[in-house]
């Protein structure tokens, strides 16, 4: 039994080290023209991490990885979500970009704005070291410019 416990601990330690290595390597490998990495939103309220989606495709996804403003007791929640069953989930971890696929110099996919509780068509590209995020709902579009987060 001791050998089995020891083997499980070694396996767990190896898995944690592997996951940590991947997490730390991703931002370091991102060059200035890549949309992958950590980005501070234009309003300074959050950091979004853009990385490969978990579905095994070449697409990228973005999640809220950090809230930069004071949060209410218990943390910020997705209170404006159109799906009432998701309104109590914490904002950290919420996916705000889905299936961003490369089309030349830009990436297109779907976006979600927790502040507005709205999904939109997203176009993302790096220009002069900044991330231009264009969101469109029907004919109405808005562009935001995000900076790399440290």
Rosetta blueprint (number, residue, H / E / L):
1 X L
2 X H
3 X H
4 X H
5 X H
6 X H
7 X H
8 X H
9 X H
10 X H
11 X H
12 X H
13 X H
14 X H
15 X H
16 X H
17 X H
18 X H
19 X H
20 X H
21 X H
22 X H
23 X H
24 X H
25 X H
26 X H
27 X H
28 X H
29 X H
30 X L
31 X L
32 X L
33 X L
34 X L
35 X L
36 X L
37 X E
38 X E
39 X E
40 X E
41 X L
42 X L
43 X L
44 X L
45 X L
46 X E
47 X E
48 X E
49 X E
50 X E
51 X E
52 X E
53 X L
54 X L
55 X L
56 X L
57 X L
58 X L
59 X L
60 X E
61 X E
62 X E
63 X E
64 X E
65 X E
66 X E
67 X E
68 X L
69 X L
70 X L
71 X L
72 X L
73 X L
74 X L
75 X L
76 X L
77 X E
78 X L
79 X L
80 X L
81 X L
82 X L
83 X L
84 X H
85 X H
86 X H
87 X L
88 X L
89 X L
90 X E
91 X L
92 X L
93 X L
94 X L
95 X E
96 X E
97 X E
98 X E
99 X E
100 X E
101 X E
102 X E
103 X E
104 X L
105 X L
106 X E
107 X E
108 X E
109 X E
110 X E
111 X E
112 X E
113 X E
114 X L
115 X L
116 X L
117 X L
118 X E
119 X E
120 X E
121 X E
122 X E
123 X E
124 X E
125 X E
126 X E
127 X E
128 X L
129 X L
130 X E
131 X E
132 X E
133 X E
134 X E
135 X E
136 X E
137 X E
138 X L
139 X L
140 X E
141 X E
142 X E
143 X E
144 X E
145 X E
146 X E
147 X E
148 X E
149 X L
150 X L
